[in-house]
Amino acid sequence: MFAVYAESFNAESPLDSLVVGERPDPVAPDGWTTVTVKAASLNHHDLWSLKGVGLKADRLPMILGCDAAGYDEDGNEVVVHAVISSPDWTGDETFDPKRSLLSELHQGTFADKVIVPRRNVVPKPKSMSFEEAACLPTAWLTAYRMLFTQGGLKAGDSVLVQGAGGGVATACIVLARAAGLKVYATSRDEAKRAKALEIGAHEIFGSNERLPVKVDAVMETIGRATWEHSIRSLRPGGKLVTSGNTSGPNLDNAMLPHIFFLQLQVIGSTMGTRSELASLVQMLDATGLKPLIDHTVPMEQARDAFAALHAGDVFGKIILTR
């Protein structure tokens, strides 16, 4: 079958490790199902995999891709949940110490077909295209959990979203506005600041620019470059929810005095559960919200999509279609 995969690692030039070609058809074991992929979305996780981060050499060649929407074996339209937990795990699967994402231990979604546990498919509503549905399982699910599960935010609360433009950040803006939150956002790019206003931010600021008010929560995916600004933007008792560190994992200033004196909460968040994905799908179906798509390309042109993501010149999700 057709597939987009990694056959080696290259930390300096990750696209040199990318292969667009053929791989064997997958065979679903008991309890698993085969999904025919119609659309899949690109994530920074895929670039990290090409660099050898989170993917071991003994797993190569590995088909990339976490997110997908398509048809199950019975012809039902489904969305694939990317978190693969242990067969006997019960409860929140993001806490399973043996969990993995598709394309880490199990072959990913950038292919004609992908196999997943039967419990990892969620019905796709007719109101949503395959391309829109493919945006949800990683970036949008991460944003949903950050805002409403880990952040516990509700209508009337205020939130700062750092780094408008990235997949998680744009999802946070759209979902927060739809839920009745006061939404502030930042970006170092003037064009991205304008787009953030279009998709739902009430006010937009440059990177590390002081806000006019202190907010209830900050959604943080950048890390070192925005950490101090995030801490300083919180009201006493506020929450910083972090799910990434695209600018680097090591902090020059952790702002510990601010954290303990103002009794701030720093909360980690990773992906989301199957039930949260189902709730997210239902929310979009009920409200008519549409995931923000930067552009769509045939999967055969995956190299161009990876290059665009690597360059950072995107606003929303890049979708690969079959």
N, C-alpha and C positions, 0 to 999 in steps of 0.2 A: 504494500500500500504506500501511497505518498505520505511523506513525513518531513518535518523540520526538526533536526536533532543536533546534539553536540557529540563530537567524536574525540575531542581533546579539550584542554584548557589553555587559555591565554589571558593572563591577568592584565597585560598591557594593551592588547588588541583583541578584545573578545570576539569580534565579528569574524576573525580568522578561524575560529573554532566552529563556526556555524556551517551545517551541511543541509542542503535542500535536495532530497532524493527519495530513495525507497527503503522501507523497513518491512520486516515480516508482519503479517496480520496478527493481531493479538488473539489469544484464546482465553475466554473467560472461565475461571474456576467456579466451583459451586458457590452460590451466594453472591456472585458478581454478574454484571450485565454489560453488554456491549452497546455503546452509544455511537451512532453515526454522527460525526461532527459536521455541523452546518456553519458555525462561527466560533471563533476563539479570540480572546483578547490578550494583548501583550502586557507584561508587567516587568518592573525592574528585577524581579526575581529571576526572570529568564536571562537577563544580562549577567547577573551575579553567577548564575549556573555556568555560563560560558567562561567565567573567570575562575571557576573551581570553588566557589563559595557555596556551601550547603550541599554540594554534590561530590561524591567520592569517585575516584578514578575507576574503581572496580565496577561501577554502575554504568560506565560508558560502553557502547553508545547509548545516549539517553534522549528520547523524544522530549522536547521542551513543551512548555505550556501548562498552566494551572487551570485556566478558565475555559468553559465550553458550554454551548447549547446545541441541541440536536434532537435526534430521534432515538428512543430506546428500542429494544428488540421487538416490542409490540406496536411500534409506530407512534407512540405517544411523544409529544413535544416536551422536552425536559431541559432543566438547567442542572449542570453538574456541580456538586459540592466538592471542593478541592482537598479538604482535610480528610486524610485516610487514617482512621483510628484503629486500634487493635480490635479483632473480631469480638472479644468478650468485654470490651469497654462499655460502661454505662455512664450516663451523665454527660456533662460538658466535655466534648471530645477535644477541645483546645487544651485541656489539662492532662490529657493522656501523655505520659512521658515517652511513649513509643510512637506517637503520631508523626505523620509526615505529610507533605504536600505532594500532589501529583508532580512528577518530573524530578523527585528526589530519590525515592525508592521504587516507585512505580512509573511506568512510561506515561508521558504527558499527553496533552490535548492537541498539539499542532500536527494533526494527522487525519487521515480519513476516518479512523475509528479510535476509540479509547475504551478501556475496560475499567469499571469502578464497582465497588460494592453496591448492591441493589439499594441499600438505604441511602446512598449518596446521590440519588437523583430526586429533584424537586420538580413538580409539574410546572410547565411554563404556560402562563395565560395567553390567550389569543390576542390580547391587547398589546403584547410585547413582541417585537421582532426577534429573530435569533441573534442578530447583531446587538441589540439592546440587552438581551438576556445574558449574552456572553460577557458583558461588562461587570456583572454583579458578584460572582463568587469570590473574588479576591479584594479588589479596591473598594467596591461599594459595600460589601459585607464588612470589611474592616472598618469603614467609616460608620456604618450602622452600629456596630458593637461599641466603638469608641464613644459615640454620642449618647446612646440610649442605655446601654448595659453598663459599661464601665464609667461613663460620665454621669449617668442618671439624670440627664437634662430633660427639661419639660418646657412647655409653652411659657413664654415670658422670661426665660433665662437668657443670658448673654454668653456668646462664645466667640473666641478668636481662632481663626483657621490660618495657620502659618503656611506660606508657600503656595498660594493659589496657582493652579495650573497642573499640578500632579494629579494622578487618578484618584487617590484617597482624598486629597484636599478639595478637589472639585465636587466629589461626592458628598463630603461633609457640608459644603456650602449649600448645595441643593437640598439635601435632607434636612439640615437645620432650619433653613428658611421655611420648608414645607411643614415642619413641626411647630412653627410659631416662635422660633428663637430670634433674638436680635443678633445678627451675624456681622462680625468684623473679619476682615481678611487682609493678608499682606502678600506682596510680591515685589521683587526687585525689577520686574519687567513692566513697563507702562502698558503695553498691549494686553498683558495678562491681567493687570489691574482693571482695565476697562471691561474685559470679558467676565471677570469675577462679579462686577456690578450687574452685568446682564443676566447672569444665572442665579442671582439671589442675594449677594452680599449687600447689606445696608450701607456700609462704609468700607473703603479700601485704603490701605496705607502702604508706603514703601517699607522695605525690610528694615526692622529695628526702629521704625518711627513710633514715637510715643502716641498711645491711644488717648482719647479725651476722657475715657472712663476706665475703671477696673472691671474686668469681666469675671463671670462665674466659672468659666472653664476655658482652657486652651487645648486645641487639637494639634499635636506636635508630631511631625514625621521627618523633620529635617535634622534635629540634633544640635551639634556644637554651634552652628552658625546662628541659630535663633534661640538657644536655650535661655540665655540671660534675659532676652526680651520677653520670652514667654513667662518666666517667673515674675518679672516686674509688672507684667500686665494683669496679674491675678488679684482679685480682692482677697482680704483675709478669709481663710478657710476654703479658698477656691481650689479647683482641680486642674492639674496638668495631665492629660492623657497622651501617652506616647506609644507609637506603633512603628517607629522607624528612625533611622539616623543617616539620611542620605549625604549629609555633609561631614560625616565622621563620627565614630562612637566615643571618642575621648573628649571630656569636657575640660576646658581651661579653667572654668569657674563654675562649680556646681551650685553656687548660691545657697549653701546650706544655712547660713544665718537667716535669710529671708524665709526659707522653707519652714524652719522650726519656730521662728518668732511669729510668723503670720499663720502658722498651723496649716500650711498648704498640703495638699495631697498630690503625690506623684504616682500615677497609676499606669502600669503597663497594659497593653492590649495587643492581642494577636489574632488575626483572622476572625472567625465566628463559627457558631454551631449550625447544624442543619436546620434546627428550628428557627434560628435567627435569620437564616437565608430564606426560609419559607415566609417569615414575617416581613422581610424586606420585599420579597416578590409581591406579597399581598398589598403592602403599602403602595408600591408603584402602580399596581393594577387599580387600586381604589382611587388614587389621587390623579392618575394620568401623568405622573412624573416620567420623564424620559432621561435615561443616562446620557451623559455628554460624551459624544464620539468625536474625536479629532478628525480621523479619516479611516476609510475602509479599503483594504487591498486584498486581492486574491492571495491565498496562502503560498502560491508559487513565487510571489514577490516578497516573501518574508524578510529577505536580506535588507530590502529598502525600509521595511517597517522597523527592524532592529536598529538600523542606522539613524532613523529619525528619533527613536527613543534615546539612543545613546547620545545624540547631539542635544537633547533636551528641548527641542523646539516643538513641543506638543502642548495642547490644552484639552484634557480629557483623555479618552482611551483610543488606542489604535486597535482596529479589529482585522483579523484575518478570516477570510471566508472560503468555503468550499462549494 
